[in-house]
């Protein structure tokens, strides 16, 4: 299930890749504002489609450092796409709809708690 990697190895690398995401996303956000949202999303999706097959083939090497390279690269691709969408959403929805969505989710969560 883990391509011959132990659960401990996968967990350690996953935590490391989440830390990488945390550091990388603000840098990517600056690039999105520099290059434009639509251009960025096009490049991020194209790069993901091209690279994802090669990334999963890396896992057949069964080496810990390859797992690290895989997870850091994968989180980079995911972060590139997510940051583009986060920048795009405010442009799609009007302010009143965004405030309504925040208010509904906040009050619903408050009721559950």
C-alpha positions as a Python dict, from the first residue, in 0.01 Angstrom:
ca = {
    (1, 'X'): (0, 0, 0),
    (2, 'X'): (295, 237, 62),
    (3, 'X'): (519, 121, -229),
    (4, 'X'): (733, -85, 11),
    (5, 'X'): (793, 210, 244),
    (6, 'X'): (720, 173, 613),
    (7, 'X'): (449, 378, 778),
    (8, 'X'): (713, 562, 981),
    (9, 'X'): (901, 666, 669),
    (10, 'X'): (584, 785, 500),
    (11, 'X'): (475, 976, 811),
    (12, 'X'): (812, 1149, 854),
    (13, 'X'): (828, 1251, 490),
    (14, 'X'): (466, 1365, 493),
    (15, 'X'): (530, 1594, 791),
    (16, 'X'): (844, 1725, 619),
    (17, 'X'): (649, 1794, 299),
    (18, 'X'): (377, 1979, 490),
    (19, 'X'): (648, 2199, 642),
    (20, 'X'): (781, 2258, 291),
    (21, 'X'): (430, 2358, 179),
    (22, 'X'): (402, 2601, 466),
    (23, 'X'): (725, 2772, 359),
    (24, 'X'): (663, 2752, -16),
    (25, 'X'): (306, 2883, -41),
    (26, 'X'): (386, 3248, 48),
    (27, 'X'): (662, 3250, -215),
    (28, 'X'): (425, 3104, -475),
    (29, 'X'): (163, 3365, -384),
    (30, 'X'): (410, 3640, -473),
    (31, 'X'): (475, 3473, -807),
    (32, 'X'): (102, 3448, -876),
    (33, 'X'): (63, 3823, -830),
    (34, 'X'): (363, 3884, -1054),
    (35, 'X'): (263, 3659, -1346),
    (36, 'X'): (-117, 3680, -1324),
    (37, 'X'): (-367, 3428, -1197),
    (38, 'X'): (-476, 3278, -1528),
    (39, 'X'): (-121, 3240, -1659),
    (40, 'X'): (-13, 3083, -1332),
    (41, 'X'): (-298, 2833, -1325),
    (42, 'X'): (-234, 2733, -1685),
    (43, 'X'): (136, 2670, -1619),
    (44, 'X'): (68, 2492, -1286),
    (45, 'X'): (-187, 2255, -1439),
    (46, 'X'): (26, 2186, -1744),
    (47, 'X'): (330, 2116, -1528),
    (48, 'X'): (123, 1887, -1305),
    (49, 'X'): (-14, 1687, -1597),
    (50, 'X'): (335, 1640, -1739),
    (51, 'X'): (516, 1569, -1411),
    (52, 'X'): (272, 1357, -1212),
    (53, 'X'): (337, 1036, -1406),
    (54, 'X'): (712, 1070, -1366),
    (55, 'X'): (675, 1144, -997),
    (56, 'X'): (481, 825, -929),
    (57, 'X'): (735, 623, -1126),
    (58, 'X'): (1000, 750, -882),
    (59, 'X'): (833, 553, -604),
    (60, 'X'): (938, 226, -767),
    (61, 'X'): (1301, 299, -672),
    (62, 'X'): (1225, 211, -305),
    (63, 'X'): (1475, 449, -149),
    (64, 'X'): (1402, 690, 135),
    (65, 'X'): (1554, 992, -41),
    (66, 'X'): (1342, 925, -347),
    (67, 'X'): (1036, 931, -122),
    (68, 'X'): (1149, 1271, 10),
    (69, 'X'): (1196, 1404, -345),
    (70, 'X'): (856, 1267, -445),
    (71, 'X'): (668, 1425, -156),
    (72, 'X'): (840, 1763, -182),
    (73, 'X'): (774, 1774, -556),
    (74, 'X'): (415, 1660, -513),
    (75, 'X'): (344, 1919, -244),
    (76, 'X'): (503, 2184, -466),
    (77, 'X'): (265, 2097, -750),
    (78, 'X'): (-36, 2091, -520),
    (79, 'X'): (66, 2422, -362),
    (80, 'X'): (110, 2585, -702),
    (81, 'X'): (-244, 2489, -799),
    (82, 'X'): (-408, 2574, -466),
    (83, 'X'): (-253, 2918, -442),
    (84, 'X'): (-379, 3002, -789),
    (85, 'X'): (-734, 2902, -694),
    (86, 'X'): (-720, 3095, -368),
    (87, 'X'): (-626, 3407, -562),
    (88, 'X'): (-897, 3340, -822),
    (89, 'X'): (-1195, 3286, -590),
    (90, 'X'): (-1233, 3649, -473),
    (91, 'X'): (-1253, 3757, -836),
    (92, 'X'): (-1535, 3512, -914),
    (93, 'X'): (-1775, 3583, -625),
    (94, 'X'): (-1911, 3927, -528),
    (95, 'X'): (-1833, 4059, -182),
    (96, 'X'): (-2185, 4010, -46),
    (97, 'X'): (-2182, 3643, -142),
    (98, 'X'): (-1840, 3590, 16),
    (99, 'X'): (-1952, 3751, 342),
    (100, 'X'): (-2269, 3539, 344),
    (101, 'X'): (-2063, 3222, 298),
    (102, 'X'): (-1831, 3313, 582),
    (103, 'X'): (-2121, 3404, 811),
    (104, 'X'): (-2311, 3083, 739),
    (105, 'X'): (-2009, 2859, 795),
    (106, 'X'): (-1911, 3049, 1111),
    (107, 'X'): (-2259, 3028, 1263),
    (108, 'X'): (-2302, 2664, 1162),
    (109, 'X'): (-1972, 2575, 1328),
    (110, 'X'): (-2069, 2772, 1636),
    (111, 'X'): (-2396, 2574, 1660),
    (112, 'X'): (-2211, 2242, 1637),
    (113, 'X'): (-1957, 2341, 1902),
}
